[in-house]
C-alpha cells in the first residue's frame, strides 16, 4: 500500500502507513474483531450473550452483531458484487 501511495506521489498518506511497518519504532495496539450477521427472525440475544472468546488466541477480541429484516438480500448483493470484481 505504501509503495502504491508513493507511486501516486501521496507522501502524506504513505507516512501514515509507515508507522504500522515498524512496531519497535512505532508501537500500536492491536484489536481483533469478529462480526455476526443475522436476520431479525433468527436473532437470539440469549445465545449471543453465551458466546465466549476465552479459547481464541486474540485476548482482546470484540464481537459486533448486526441484524436486520433483509440481511440475506444484502449478503447476496455483496457476493454478487465480489464475483463481478474478480
N, CA, C and O atoms as a Maestro MAE file, in Angstrom:
{
 s_m_m2io_version
 :::
 2.0.0
}

f_m_ct {
 s_m_title
 :::
 protein
 m_atom[344] {
  # First column is atom index #
  i_m_mmod_type
  r_m_x_coord
  r_m_y_coord
  r_m_z_coord
  i_m_residue_number
  s_m_chain_name
  s_m_pdb_residue_name
  s_m_pdb_atom_name
  i_m_atomic_number
  :::
  1 25 0.829 -1.180 0.000 1 A "UNK " " N  " 7
  2 3 0.000 0.000 0.000 1 A "UNK " " CA " 6
  3 2 0.875 1.247 0.000 1 A "UNK " " C  " 6
  4 15 0.618 2.207 -0.726 1 A "UNK " " O  " 8
  5 25 1.916 1.211 0.831 2 A "UNK " " N  " 7
  6 3 2.817 2.360 0.900 2 A "UNK " " CA " 6
  7 2 3.460 2.625 -0.463 2 A "UNK " " C  " 6
  8 15 3.551 3.770 -0.905 2 A "UNK " " O  " 8
  9 25 3.900 1.565 -1.113 3 A "UNK " " N  " 7
  10 3 4.534 1.706 -2.428 3 A "UNK " " CA " 6
  11 2 3.572 2.338 -3.431 3 A "UNK " " C  " 6
  12 15 3.962 3.204 -4.215 3 A "UNK " " O  " 8
  13 25 2.329 1.904 -3.403 4 A "UNK " " N  " 7
  14 3 1.338 2.453 -4.327 4 A "UNK " " CA " 6
  15 2 1.093 3.936 -4.037 4 A "UNK " " C  " 6
  16 15 0.956 4.733 -4.965 4 A "UNK " " O  " 8
  17 25 1.039 4.306 -2.777 5 A "UNK " " N  " 7
  18 3 0.847 5.715 -2.424 5 A "UNK " " CA " 6
  19 2 2.036 6.563 -2.865 5 A "UNK " " C  " 6
  20 15 1.859 7.690 -3.327 5 A "UNK " " O  " 8
  21 25 3.237 6.028 -2.725 6 A "UNK " " N  " 7
  22 3 4.419 6.775 -3.168 6 A "UNK " " CA " 6
  23 2 4.435 6.929 -4.685 6 A "UNK " " C  " 6
  24 15 4.840 7.970 -5.204 6 A "UNK " " O  " 8
  25 25 3.990 5.880 -5.403 7 A "UNK " " N  " 7
  26 3 3.923 5.972 -6.871 7 A "UNK " " CA " 6
  27 2 2.986 7.080 -7.336 7 A "UNK " " C  " 6
  28 15 3.226 7.723 -8.358 7 A "UNK " " O  " 8
  29 25 1.915 7.297 -6.573 8 A "UNK " " N  " 7
  30 3 0.956 8.345 -6.930 8 A "UNK " " CA " 6
  31 2 1.285 9.675 -6.256 8 A "UNK " " C  " 6
  32 15 0.466 10.593 -6.234 8 A "UNK " " O  " 8
  33 25 2.514 9.762 -5.701 9 A "UNK " " N  " 7
  34 3 3.020 10.990 -5.080 9 A "UNK " " CA " 6
  35 2 2.170 11.425 -3.879 9 A "UNK " " C  " 6
  36 15 2.019 12.619 -3.618 9 A "UNK " " O  " 8
  37 25 1.630 10.465 -3.168 10 A "UNK " " N  " 7
  38 3 0.820 10.737 -1.995 10 A "UNK " " CA " 6
  39 2 1.670 10.462 -0.753 10 A "UNK " " C  " 6
  40 15 1.435 9.494 -0.031 10 A "UNK " " O  " 8
  41 25 2.653 11.318 -0.518 11 A "UNK " " N  " 7
  42 3 3.651 11.100 0.531 11 A "UNK " " CA " 6
  43 2 3.056 11.199 1.935 11 A "UNK " " C  " 6
  44 15 3.502 10.497 2.843 11 A "UNK " " O  " 8
  45 25 2.074 12.046 2.120 12 A "UNK " " N  " 7
  46 3 1.479 12.222 3.449 12 A "UNK " " CA " 6
  47 2 0.789 10.932 3.921 12 A "UNK " " C  " 6
  48 15 0.971 10.508 5.062 12 A "UNK " " O  " 8
  49 25 0.003 10.320 3.040 13 A "UNK " " N  " 7
  50 3 -0.667 9.072 3.408 13 A "UNK " " CA " 6
  51 2 0.325 7.914 3.517 13 A "UNK " " C  " 6
  52 15 0.128 7.003 4.322 13 A "UNK " " O  " 8
  53 25 1.390 7.944 2.713 14 A "UNK " " N  " 7
  54 3 2.420 6.906 2.800 14 A "UNK " " CA " 6
  55 2 3.083 6.935 4.170 14 A "UNK " " C  " 6
  56 15 3.416 5.881 4.711 14 A "UNK " " O  " 8
  57 25 3.275 8.095 4.729 15 A "UNK " " N  " 7
  58 3 3.857 8.208 6.070 15 A "UNK " " CA " 6
  59 2 2.938 7.597 7.134 15 A "UNK " " C  " 6
  60 15 3.407 7.025 8.117 15 A "UNK " " O  " 8
  61 25 1.626 7.726 6.923 16 A "UNK " " N  " 7
  62 3 0.680 7.124 7.864 16 A "UNK " " CA " 6
  63 2 0.807 5.605 7.859 16 A "UNK " " C  " 6
  64 15 0.719 4.966 8.908 16 A "UNK " " O  " 8
  65 25 1.014 5.030 6.675 17 A "UNK " " N  " 7
  66 3 1.177 3.577 6.549 17 A "UNK " " CA " 6
  67 2 2.486 3.134 7.191 17 A "UNK " " C  " 6
  68 15 2.561 2.060 7.788 17 A "UNK " " O  " 8
  69 25 3.504 3.959 7.065 18 A "UNK " " N  " 7
  70 3 4.834 3.627 7.563 18 A "UNK " " CA " 6
  71 2 4.840 3.305 9.060 18 A "UNK " " C  " 6
  72 15 5.613 2.459 9.510 18 A "UNK " " O  " 8
  73 25 3.990 3.970 9.821 19 A "UNK " " N  " 7
  74 3 4.005 3.742 11.275 19 A "UNK " " CA " 6
  75 2 3.582 2.316 11.637 19 A "UNK " " C  " 6
  76 15 3.899 1.848 12.731 19 A "UNK " " O  " 8
  77 25 2.881 1.624 10.753 20 A "UNK " " N  " 7
  78 3 2.473 0.245 11.023 20 A "UNK " " CA " 6
  79 2 3.520 -0.768 10.580 20 A "UNK " " C  " 6
  80 15 3.377 -1.961 10.846 20 A "UNK " " O  " 8
  81 25 4.563 -0.311 9.913 21 A "UNK " " N  " 7
  82 3 5.560 -1.233 9.384 21 A "UNK " " CA " 6
  83 2 6.701 -1.499 10.357 21 A "UNK " " C  " 6
  84 15 7.439 -2.468 10.179 21 A "UNK " " O  " 8
  85 25 6.865 -0.678 11.365 22 A "UNK " " N  " 7
  86 3 7.926 -0.873 12.342 22 A "UNK " " CA " 6
  87 2 7.338 -0.786 13.740 22 A "UNK " " C  " 6
  88 15 7.206 0.303 14.298 22 A "UNK " " O  " 8
  89 25 6.989 -1.917 14.298 23 A "UNK " " N  " 7
  90 3 6.362 -1.944 15.621 23 A "UNK " " CA " 6
  91 2 7.321 -1.495 16.718 23 A "UNK " " C  " 6
  92 15 6.887 -0.987 17.752 23 A "UNK " " O  " 8
  93 25 8.608 -1.679 16.501 24 A "UNK " " N  " 7
  94 3 9.580 -1.273 17.510 24 A "UNK " " CA " 6
  95 2 9.627 0.250 17.607 24 A "UNK " " C  " 6
  96 15 9.600 0.812 18.702 24 A "UNK " " O  " 8
  97 25 9.696 0.910 16.452 25 A "UNK " " N  " 7
  98 3 9.765 2.373 16.432 25 A "UNK " " CA " 6
  99 2 8.421 3.032 16.689 25 A "UNK " " C  " 6
  100 15 8.357 4.106 17.287 25 A "UNK " " O  " 8
  101 25 7.353 2.396 16.244 26 A "UNK " " N  " 7
  102 3 6.004 2.951 16.360 26 A "UNK " " CA " 6
  103 2 5.057 1.885 16.894 26 A "UNK " " C  " 6
  104 15 4.302 1.294 16.121 26 A "UNK " " O  " 8
  105 25 5.080 1.625 18.207 27 A "UNK " " N  " 7
  106 3 4.175 0.590 18.726 27 A "UNK " " CA " 6
  107 2 2.708 1.001 18.580 27 A "UNK " " C  " 6
  108 15 2.361 2.172 18.727 27 A "UNK " " O  " 8
  109 25 1.876 0.037 18.296 28 A "UNK " " N  " 7
  110 3 0.448 0.309 18.179 28 A "UNK " " CA " 6
  111 2 -0.313 -0.814 18.860 28 A "UNK " " C  " 6
  112 15 0.211 -1.912 19.047 28 A "UNK " " O  " 8
  113 25 -1.534 -0.535 19.223 29 A "UNK " " N  " 7
  114 3 -2.369 -1.526 19.894 29 A "UNK " " CA " 6
  115 2 -3.172 -2.278 18.838 29 A "UNK " " C  " 6
  116 15 -3.809 -1.670 17.977 29 A "UNK " " O  " 8
  117 25 -3.135 -3.592 18.913 30 A "UNK " " N  " 7
  118 3 -3.921 -4.414 18.005 30 A "UNK " " CA " 6
  119 2 -5.212 -4.823 18.687 30 A "UNK " " C  " 6
  120 15 -5.203 -5.309 19.818 30 A "UNK " " O  " 8
  121 25 -6.308 -4.624 18.003 31 A "UNK " " N  " 7
  122 3 -7.606 -5.050 18.499 31 A "UNK " " CA " 6
  123 2 -8.212 -5.939 17.422 31 A "UNK " " C  " 6
  124 15 -8.266 -5.557 16.253 31 A "UNK " " O  " 8
  125 25 -8.664 -7.115 17.813 32 A "UNK " " N  " 7
  126 3 -9.243 -8.054 16.865 32 A "UNK " " CA " 6
  127 2 -10.760 -8.019 16.967 32 A "UNK " " C  " 6
  128 15 -11.320 -7.781 18.037 32 A "UNK " " O  " 8
  129 25 -11.408 -8.258 15.850 33 A "UNK " " N  " 7
  130 3 -12.855 -8.222 15.842 33 A "UNK " " CA " 6
  131 2 -13.455 -9.363 15.047 33 A "UNK " " C  " 6
  132 15 -12.827 -9.929 14.152 33 A "UNK " " O  " 8
  133 25 -14.667 -9.678 15.396 34 A "UNK " " N  " 7
  134 3 -15.441 -10.686 14.680 34 A "UNK " " CA " 6
  135 2 -16.832 -10.110 14.470 34 A "UNK " " C  " 6
  136 15 -17.324 -9.335 15.290 34 A "UNK " " O  " 8
  137 25 -17.452 -10.489 13.381 35 A "UNK " " N  " 7
  138 3 -18.796 -9.987 13.090 35 A "UNK " " CA " 6
  139 2 -19.746 -11.155 12.876 35 A "UNK " " C  " 6
  140 15 -19.378 -12.190 12.322 35 A "UNK " " O  " 8
  141 25 -20.958 -10.964 13.324 36 A "UNK " " N  " 7
  142 3 -22.005 -11.962 13.134 36 A "UNK " " CA " 6
  143 2 -23.207 -11.259 12.504 36 A "UNK " " C  " 6
  144 15 -23.673 -10.241 13.015 36 A "UNK " " O  " 8
  145 25 -23.703 -11.802 11.402 37 A "UNK " " N  " 7
  146 3 -24.863 -11.243 10.707 37 A "UNK " " CA " 6
  147 2 -26.042 -12.182 10.875 37 A "UNK " " C  " 6
  148 15 -25.927 -13.387 10.650 37 A "UNK " " O  " 8
  149 25 -27.175 -11.621 11.270 38 A "UNK " " N  " 7
  150 3 -28.385 -12.419 11.457 38 A "UNK " " CA " 6
  151 2 -29.575 -11.712 10.830 38 A "UNK " " C  " 6
  152 15 -29.631 -10.483 10.796 38 A "UNK " " O  " 8
  153 25 -30.517 -12.488 10.339 39 A "UNK " " N  " 7
  154 3 -31.807 -11.899 10.036 39 A "UNK " " CA " 6
  155 2 -32.530 -11.730 11.366 39 A "UNK " " C  " 6
  156 15 -32.305 -12.499 12.300 39 A "UNK " " O  " 8
  157 25 -33.385 -10.741 11.451 40 A "UNK " " N  " 7
  158 3 -34.066 -10.467 12.725 40 A "UNK " " CA " 6
  159 2 -34.891 -11.656 13.204 40 A "UNK " " C  " 6
  160 15 -35.079 -11.844 14.406 40 A "UNK " " O  " 8
  161 25 -35.384 -12.462 12.257 41 A "UNK " " N  " 7
  162 3 -36.219 -13.604 12.628 41 A "UNK " " CA " 6
  163 2 -35.452 -14.658 13.423 41 A "UNK " " C  " 6
  164 15 -36.034 -15.319 14.284 41 A "UNK " " O  " 8
  165 25 -34.172 -14.826 13.154 42 A "UNK " " N  " 7
  166 3 -33.406 -15.879 13.833 42 A "UNK " " CA " 6
  167 2 -32.490 -15.342 14.928 42 A "UNK " " C  " 6
  168 15 -31.813 -16.123 15.596 42 A "UNK " " O  " 8
  169 25 -32.457 -14.051 15.119 43 A "UNK " " N  " 7
  170 3 -31.602 -13.458 16.147 43 A "UNK " " CA " 6
  171 2 -32.025 -13.942 17.532 43 A "UNK " " C  " 6
  172 15 -33.196 -13.848 17.899 43 A "UNK " " O  " 8
  173 25 -31.076 -14.454 18.289 44 A "UNK " " N  " 7
  174 3 -31.339 -14.936 19.650 44 A "UNK " " CA " 6
  175 2 -30.345 -14.254 20.594 44 A "UNK " " C  " 6
  176 15 -29.232 -14.748 20.781 44 A "UNK " " O  " 8
  177 25 -30.739 -13.125 21.187 45 A "UNK " " N  " 7
  178 3 -29.815 -12.401 22.077 45 A "UNK " " CA " 6
  179 2 -29.283 -13.252 23.226 45 A "UNK " " C  " 6
  180 15 -28.139 -13.071 23.645 45 A "UNK " " O  " 8
  181 25 -30.081 -14.163 23.736 46 A "UNK " " N  " 7
  182 3 -29.626 -15.022 24.840 46 A "UNK " " CA " 6
  183 2 -28.462 -15.902 24.395 46 A "UNK " " C  " 6
  184 15 -27.509 -16.100 25.148 46 A "UNK " " O  " 8
  185 25 -28.536 -16.427 23.181 47 A "UNK " " N  " 7
  186 3 -27.448 -17.266 22.665 47 A "UNK " " CA " 6
  187 2 -26.192 -16.435 22.431 47 A "UNK " " C  " 6
  188 15 -25.080 -16.912 22.660 47 A "UNK " " O  " 8
  189 25 -26.360 -15.200 21.977 48 A "UNK " " N  " 7
  190 3 -25.202 -14.326 21.732 48 A "UNK " " CA " 6
  191 2 -24.508 -13.990 23.048 48 A "UNK " " C  " 6
  192 15 -23.280 -13.927 23.107 48 A "UNK " " O  " 8
  193 25 -25.287 -13.777 24.095 49 A "UNK " " N  " 7
  194 3 -24.697 -13.469 25.401 49 A "UNK " " CA " 6
  195 2 -23.859 -14.623 25.937 49 A "UNK " " C  " 6
  196 15 -22.955 -14.403 26.742 49 A "UNK " " O  " 8
  197 25 -24.141 -15.834 25.509 50 A "UNK " " N  " 7
  198 3 -23.377 -17.003 25.952 50 A "UNK " " CA " 6
  199 2 -22.086 -17.187 25.157 50 A "UNK " " C  " 6
  200 15 -21.274 -18.052 25.488 50 A "UNK " " O  " 8
  201 25 -21.889 -16.382 24.113 51 A "UNK " " N  " 7
  202 3 -20.703 -16.513 23.273 51 A "UNK " " CA " 6
  203 2 -19.456 -16.227 24.079 51 A "UNK " " C  " 6
  204 15 -19.358 -15.190 24.735 51 A "UNK " " O  " 8
  205 25 -18.497 -17.144 24.033 52 A "UNK " " N  " 7
  206 3 -17.248 -16.999 24.781 52 A "UNK " " CA " 6
  207 2 -16.070 -16.882 23.822 52 A "UNK " " C  " 6
  208 15 -16.035 -17.543 22.784 52 A "UNK " " O  " 8
  209 25 -15.125 -16.054 24.171 53 A "UNK " " N  " 7
  210 3 -13.927 -15.877 23.354 53 A "UNK " " CA " 6
  211 2 -12.679 -16.339 24.097 53 A "UNK " " C  " 6
  212 15 -11.562 -16.071 23.654 53 A "UNK " " O  " 8
  213 25 -12.853 -17.020 25.205 54 A "UNK " " N  " 7
  214 3 -11.723 -17.412 26.046 54 A "UNK " " CA " 6
  215 2 -10.710 -18.293 25.310 54 A "UNK " " C  " 6
  216 15 -9.515 -18.217 25.593 54 A "UNK " " O  " 8
  217 25 -11.165 -19.119 24.380 55 A "UNK " " N  " 7
  218 3 -10.253 -20.028 23.685 55 A "UNK " " CA " 6
  219 2 -9.669 -19.421 22.409 55 A "UNK " " C  " 6
  220 15 -8.892 -20.073 21.712 55 A "UNK " " O  " 8
  221 25 -10.032 -18.207 22.111 56 A "UNK " " N  " 7
  222 3 -9.486 -17.552 20.914 56 A "UNK " " CA " 6
  223 2 -8.093 -17.026 21.225 56 A "UNK " " C  " 6
  224 15 -7.863 -16.511 22.320 56 A "UNK " " O  " 8
  225 25 -7.149 -17.144 20.277 57 A "UNK " " N  " 7
  226 3 -5.779 -16.687 20.542 57 A "UNK " " CA " 6
  227 2 -5.663 -15.175 20.796 57 A "UNK " " C  " 6
  228 15 -4.728 -14.737 21.466 57 A "UNK " " O  " 8
  229 25 -6.591 -14.385 20.275 58 A "UNK " " N  " 7
  230 3 -6.548 -12.940 20.492 58 A "UNK " " CA " 6
  231 2 -7.234 -12.621 21.818 58 A "UNK " " C  " 6
  232 15 -8.408 -12.935 22.012 58 A "UNK " " O  " 8
  233 25 -6.494 -12.000 22.720 59 A "UNK " " N  " 7
  234 3 -7.044 -11.713 24.051 59 A "UNK " " CA " 6
  235 2 -8.087 -10.600 24.019 59 A "UNK " " C  " 6
  236 15 -8.971 -10.557 24.874 59 A "UNK " " O  " 8
  237 25 -7.993 -9.713 23.053 60 A "UNK " " N  " 7
  238 3 -8.853 -8.527 23.007 60 A "UNK " " CA " 6
  239 2 -9.921 -8.624 21.920 60 A "UNK " " C  " 6
  240 15 -10.200 -7.629 21.250 60 A "UNK " " O  " 8
  241 25 -10.510 -9.772 21.734 61 A "UNK " " N  " 7
  242 3 -11.470 -9.973 20.650 61 A "UNK " " CA " 6
  243 2 -12.795 -9.277 20.960 61 A "UNK " " C  " 6
  244 15 -13.360 -9.456 22.038 61 A "UNK " " O  " 8
  245 25 -13.284 -8.485 20.013 62 A "UNK " " N  " 7
  246 3 -14.551 -7.782 20.139 62 A "UNK " " CA " 6
  247 2 -15.543 -8.378 19.140 62 A "UNK " " C  " 6
  248 15 -15.176 -8.671 18.003 62 A "UNK " " O  " 8
  249 25 -16.783 -8.555 19.555 63 A "UNK " " N  " 7
  250 3 -17.811 -9.116 18.684 63 A "UNK " " CA " 6
  251 2 -18.814 -8.032 18.314 63 A "UNK " " C  " 6
  252 15 -19.342 -7.339 19.183 63 A "UNK " " O  " 8
  253 25 -19.068 -7.895 17.032 64 A "UNK " " N  " 7
  254 3 -20.077 -6.972 16.528 64 A "UNK " " CA " 6
  255 2 -21.211 -7.815 15.952 64 A "UNK " " C  " 6
  256 15 -20.979 -8.672 15.100 64 A "UNK " " O  " 8
  257 25 -22.427 -7.576 16.413 65 A "UNK " " N  " 7
  258 3 -23.593 -8.310 15.940 65 A "UNK " " CA " 6
  259 2 -24.462 -7.357 15.136 65 A "UNK " " C  " 6
  260 15 -24.851 -6.293 15.618 65 A "UNK " " O  " 8
  261 25 -24.758 -7.751 13.916 66 A "UNK " " N  " 7
  262 3 -25.576 -6.942 13.017 66 A "UNK " " CA " 6
  263 2 -26.800 -7.763 12.642 66 A "UNK " " C  " 6
  264 15 -26.682 -8.929 12.266 66 A "UNK " " O  " 8
  265 25 -27.976 -7.152 12.744 67 A "UNK " " N  " 7
  266 3 -29.178 -7.876 12.339 67 A "UNK " " CA " 6
  267 2 -30.134 -6.923 11.640 67 A "UNK " " C  " 6
  268 15 -30.103 -5.712 11.858 67 A "UNK " " O  " 8
  269 25 -30.964 -7.484 10.813 68 A "UNK " " N  " 7
  270 3 -31.939 -6.692 10.072 68 A "UNK " " CA " 6
  271 2 -32.946 -7.603 9.392 68 A "UNK " " C  " 6
  272 15 -32.820 -8.828 9.405 68 A "UNK " " O  " 8
  273 25 -33.932 -6.980 8.808 69 A "UNK " " N  " 7
  274 3 -35.021 -7.731 8.192 69 A "UNK " " CA " 6
  275 2 -34.576 -8.387 6.884 69 A "UNK " " C  " 6
  276 15 -34.924 -9.539 6.627 69 A "UNK " " O  " 8
  277 25 -33.829 -7.687 6.074 70 A "UNK " " N  " 7
  278 3 -33.476 -8.193 4.735 70 A "UNK " " CA " 6
  279 2 -31.977 -8.452 4.626 70 A "UNK " " C  " 6
  280 15 -31.353 -8.065 3.638 70 A "UNK " " O  " 8
  281 25 -31.399 -9.095 5.621 71 A "UNK " " N  " 7
  282 3 -29.955 -9.325 5.617 71 A "UNK " " CA " 6
  283 2 -29.509 -10.245 4.486 71 A "UNK " " C  " 6
  284 15 -28.428 -10.051 3.931 71 A "UNK " " O  " 8
  285 25 -30.313 -11.237 4.136 72 A "UNK " " N  " 7
  286 3 -29.898 -12.134 3.057 72 A "UNK " " CA " 6
  287 2 -29.842 -11.400 1.727 72 A "UNK " " C  " 6
  288 15 -29.010 -11.728 0.882 72 A "UNK " " O  " 8
  289 25 -30.704 -10.419 1.525 73 A "UNK " " N  " 7
  290 3 -30.617 -9.607 0.311 73 A "UNK " " CA " 6
  291 2 -29.279 -8.875 0.270 73 A "UNK " " C  " 6
  292 15 -28.646 -8.785 -0.782 73 A "UNK " " O  " 8
  293 25 -28.853 -8.355 1.413 74 A "UNK " " N  " 7
  294 3 -27.564 -7.680 1.500 74 A "UNK " " CA " 6
  295 2 -26.419 -8.647 1.212 74 A "UNK " " C  " 6
  296 15 -25.514 -8.333 0.439 74 A "UNK " " O  " 8
  297 25 -26.463 -9.813 1.831 75 A "UNK " " N  " 7
  298 3 -25.401 -10.806 1.642 75 A "UNK " " CA " 6
  299 2 -25.317 -11.237 0.182 75 A "UNK " " C  " 6
  300 15 -24.225 -11.312 -0.381 75 A "UNK " " O  " 8
  301 25 -26.450 -11.518 -0.427 76 A "UNK " " N  " 7
  302 3 -26.445 -11.920 -1.839 76 A "UNK " " CA " 6
  303 2 -25.897 -10.796 -2.721 76 A "UNK " " C  " 6
  304 15 -25.155 -11.056 -3.668 76 A "UNK " " O  " 8
  305 25 -26.256 -9.566 -2.419 77 A "UNK " " N  " 7
  306 3 -25.747 -8.425 -3.179 77 A "UNK " " CA " 6
  307 2 -24.240 -8.273 -3.042 77 A "UNK " " C  " 6
  308 15 -23.556 -7.976 -4.021 77 A "UNK " " O  " 8
  309 25 -23.718 -8.474 -1.839 78 A "UNK " " N  " 7
  310 3 -22.273 -8.379 -1.626 78 A "UNK " " CA " 6
  311 2 -21.528 -9.472 -2.377 78 A "UNK " " C  " 6
  312 15 -20.502 -9.211 -3.004 78 A "UNK " " O  " 8
  313 25 -22.044 -10.699 -2.313 79 A "UNK " " N  " 7
  314 3 -21.414 -11.800 -3.048 79 A "UNK " " CA " 6
  315 2 -21.460 -11.555 -4.559 79 A "UNK " " C  " 6
  316 15 -20.490 -11.835 -5.263 79 A "UNK " " O  " 8
  317 25 -22.582 -11.035 -5.055 80 A "UNK " " N  " 7
  318 3 -22.704 -10.749 -6.486 80 A "UNK " " CA " 6
  319 2 -21.666 -9.700 -6.896 80 A "UNK " " C  " 6
  320 15 -20.996 -9.852 -7.917 80 A "UNK " " O  " 8
  321 25 -21.536 -8.645 -6.103 81 A "UNK " " N  " 7
  322 3 -20.543 -7.604 -6.421 81 A "UNK " " CA " 6
  323 2 -19.128 -8.155 -6.388 81 A "UNK " " C  " 6
  324 15 -18.314 -7.844 -7.258 81 A "UNK " " O  " 8
  325 25 -18.833 -8.979 -5.377 82 A "UNK " " N  " 7
  326 3 -17.496 -9.566 -5.264 82 A "UNK " " CA " 6
  327 2 -17.194 -10.468 -6.451 82 A "UNK " " C  " 6
  328 15 -16.077 -10.456 -6.968 82 A "UNK " " O  " 8
  329 25 -18.165 -11.242 -6.884 83 A "UNK " " N  " 7
  330 3 -17.964 -12.134 -8.035 83 A "UNK " " CA " 6
  331 2 -17.722 -11.346 -9.311 83 A "UNK " " C  " 6
  332 15 -16.937 -11.766 -10.162 83 A "UNK " " O  " 8
  333 25 -18.382 -10.217 -9.452 84 A "UNK " " N  " 7
  334 3 -18.217 -9.401 -10.657 84 A "UNK " " CA " 6
  335 2 -16.892 -8.651 -10.667 84 A "UNK " " C  " 6
  336 15 -16.428 -8.233 -11.728 84 A "UNK " " O  " 8
  337 25 -16.281 -8.476 -9.506 85 A "UNK " " N  " 7
  338 3 -14.987 -7.777 -9.420 85 A "UNK " " CA " 6
  339 2 -13.840 -8.701 -9.802 85 A "UNK " " C  " 6
  340 15 -12.779 -8.233 -10.217 85 A "UNK " " O  " 8
  341 25 -14.041 -10.004 -9.665 86 A "UNK " " N  " 7
  342 3 -12.936 -10.959 -9.876 86 A "UNK " " CA " 6
  343 2 -12.539 -11.075 -11.315 86 A "UNK " " C  " 6
  344 15 -11.629 -11.836 -11.645 86 A "UNK " " O  " 8
  :::
 }
 m_bond[343] {
  # First column is bond index #
  i_m_from
  i_m_to
  i_m_order
  :::
  1 1 2 1
  2 2 3 1
  3 3 4 2
  4 3 5 1
  5 5 6 1
  6 6 7 1
  7 7 8 2
  8 7 9 1
  9 9 10 1
  10 10 11 1
  11 11 12 2
  12 11 13 1
  13 13 14 1
  14 14 15 1
  15 15 16 2
  16 15 17 1
  17 17 18 1
  18 18 19 1
  19 19 20 2
  20 19 21 1
  21 21 22 1
  22 22 23 1
  23 23 24 2
  24 23 25 1
  25 25 26 1
  26 26 27 1
  27 27 28 2
  28 27 29 1
  29 29 30 1
  30 30 31 1
  31 31 32 2
  32 31 33 1
  33 33 34 1
  34 34 35 1
  35 35 36 2
  36 35 37 1
  37 37 38 1
  38 38 39 1
  39 39 40 2
  40 39 41 1
  41 41 42 1
  42 42 43 1
  43 43 44 2
  44 43 45 1
  45 45 46 1
  46 46 47 1
  47 47 48 2
  48 47 49 1
  49 49 50 1
  50 50 51 1
  51 51 52 2
  52 51 53 1
  53 53 54 1
  54 54 55 1
  55 55 56 2
  56 55 57 1
  57 57 58 1
  58 58 59 1
  59 59 60 2
  60 59 61 1
  61 61 62 1
  62 62 63 1
  63 63 64 2
  64 63 65 1
  65 65 66 1
  66 66 67 1
  67 67 68 2
  68 67 69 1
  69 69 70 1
  70 70 71 1
  71 71 72 2
  72 71 73 1
  73 73 74 1
  74 74 75 1
  75 75 76 2
  76 75 77 1
  77 77 78 1
  78 78 79 1
  79 79 80 2
  80 79 81 1
  81 81 82 1
  82 82 83 1
  83 83 84 2
  84 83 85 1
  85 85 86 1
  86 86 87 1
  87 87 88 2
  88 87 89 1
  89 89 90 1
  90 90 91 1
  91 91 92 2
  92 91 93 1
  93 93 94 1
  94 94 95 1
  95 95 96 2
  96 95 97 1
  97 97 98 1
  98 98 99 1
  99 99 100 2
  100 99 101 1
  101 101 102 1
  102 102 103 1
  103 103 104 2
  104 103 105 1
  105 105 106 1
  106 106 107 1
  107 107 108 2
  108 107 109 1
  109 109 110 1
  110 110 111 1
  111 111 112 2
  112 111 113 1
  113 113 114 1
  114 114 115 1
  115 115 116 2
  116 115 117 1
  117 117 118 1
  118 118 119 1
  119 119 120 2
  120 119 121 1
  121 121 122 1
  122 122 123 1
  123 123 124 2
  124 123 125 1
  125 125 126 1
  126 126 127 1
  127 127 128 2
  128 127 129 1
  129 129 130 1
  130 130 131 1
  131 131 132 2
  132 131 133 1
  133 133 134 1
  134 134 135 1
  135 135 136 2
  136 135 137 1
  137 137 138 1
  138 138 139 1
  139 139 140 2
  140 139 141 1
  141 141 142 1
  142 142 143 1
  143 143 144 2
  144 143 145 1
  145 145 146 1
  146 146 147 1
  147 147 148 2
  148 147 149 1
  149 149 150 1
  150 150 151 1
  151 151 152 2
  152 151 153 1
  153 153 154 1
  154 154 155 1
  155 155 156 2
  156 155 157 1
  157 157 158 1
  158 158 159 1
  159 159 160 2
  160 159 161 1
  161 161 162 1
  162 162 163 1
  163 163 164 2
  164 163 165 1
  165 165 166 1
  166 166 167 1
  167 167 168 2
  168 167 169 1
  169 169 170 1
  170 170 171 1
  171 171 172 2
  172 171 173 1
  173 173 174 1
  174 174 175 1
  175 175 176 2
  176 175 177 1
  177 177 178 1
  178 178 179 1
  179 179 180 2
  180 179 181 1
  181 181 182 1
  182 182 183 1
  183 183 184 2
  184 183 185 1
  185 185 186 1
  186 186 187 1
  187 187 188 2
  188 187 189 1
  189 189 190 1
  190 190 191 1
  191 191 192 2
  192 191 193 1
  193 193 194 1
  194 194 195 1
  195 195 196 2
  196 195 197 1
  197 197 198 1
  198 198 199 1
  199 199 200 2
  200 199 201 1
  201 201 202 1
  202 202 203 1
  203 203 204 2
  204 203 205 1
  205 205 206 1
  206 206 207 1
  207 207 208 2
  208 207 209 1
  209 209 210 1
  210 210 211 1
  211 211 212 2
  212 211 213 1
  213 213 214 1
  214 214 215 1
  215 215 216 2
  216 215 217 1
  217 217 218 1
  218 218 219 1
  219 219 220 2
  220 219 221 1
  221 221 222 1
  222 222 223 1
  223 223 224 2
  224 223 225 1
  225 225 226 1
  226 226 227 1
  227 227 228 2
  228 227 229 1
  229 229 230 1
  230 230 231 1
  231 231 232 2
  232 231 233 1
  233 233 234 1
  234 234 235 1
  235 235 236 2
  236 235 237 1
  237 237 238 1
  238 238 239 1
  239 239 240 2
  240 239 241 1
  241 241 242 1
  242 242 243 1
  243 243 244 2
  244 243 245 1
  245 245 246 1
  246 246 247 1
  247 247 248 2
  248 247 249 1
  249 249 250 1
  250 250 251 1
  251 251 252 2
  252 251 253 1
  253 253 254 1
  254 254 255 1
  255 255 256 2
  256 255 257 1
  257 257 258 1
  258 258 259 1
  259 259 260 2
  260 259 261 1
  261 261 262 1
  262 262 263 1
  263 263 264 2
  264 263 265 1
  265 265 266 1
  266 266 267 1
  267 267 268 2
  268 267 269 1
  269 269 270 1
  270 270 271 1
  271 271 272 2
  272 271 273 1
  273 273 274 1
  274 274 275 1
  275 275 276 2
  276 275 277 1
  277 277 278 1
  278 278 279 1
  279 279 280 2
  280 279 281 1
  281 281 282 1
  282 282 283 1
  283 283 284 2
  284 283 285 1
  285 285 286 1
  286 286 287 1
  287 287 288 2
  288 287 289 1
  289 289 290 1
  290 290 291 1
  291 291 292 2
  292 291 293 1
  293 293 294 1
  294 294 295 1
  295 295 296 2
  296 295 297 1
  297 297 298 1
  298 298 299 1
  299 299 300 2
  300 299 301 1
  301 301 302 1
  302 302 303 1
  303 303 304 2
  304 303 305 1
  305 305 306 1
  306 306 307 1
  307 307 308 2
  308 307 309 1
  309 309 310 1
  310 310 311 1
  311 311 312 2
  312 311 313 1
  313 313 314 1
  314 314 315 1
  315 315 316 2
  316 315 317 1
  317 317 318 1
  318 318 319 1
  319 319 320 2
  320 319 321 1
  321 321 322 1
  322 322 323 1
  323 323 324 2
  324 323 325 1
  325 325 326 1
  326 326 327 1
  327 327 328 2
  328 327 329 1
  329 329 330 1
  330 330 331 1
  331 331 332 2
  332 331 333 1
  333 333 334 1
  334 334 335 1
  335 335 336 2
  336 335 337 1
  337 337 338 1
  338 338 339 1
  339 339 340 2
  340 339 341 1
  341 341 342 1
  342 342 343 1
  343 343 344 2
  :::
 }
}
